[in-house]
Amino acid sequence: MDGFWYFLQSFFEAIFKVVPFFGLWFNKFLIVIGFIAFFLWLNYMSKQKEVEKFD
């Protein structure tokens, strides 16, 4: 199990070393991806039309 956490650590360290190179463009990219995912989710939910009832 430790191998997974060490892999995760090295993965995020690599990402954080690359992010300053992109500067604010990386933040803008993440915001755009978030908006696209939000509207895709709204579209998906509107097509389902099934209402869940909480008892």
Secondary structure, DSSP 4 states (H G I P E B T S, - for coil): -HHHHHHHHHHHHHHHHHHHHHTHHHHHHHHHHHHHHHHHHHHHHHHH-PPP---
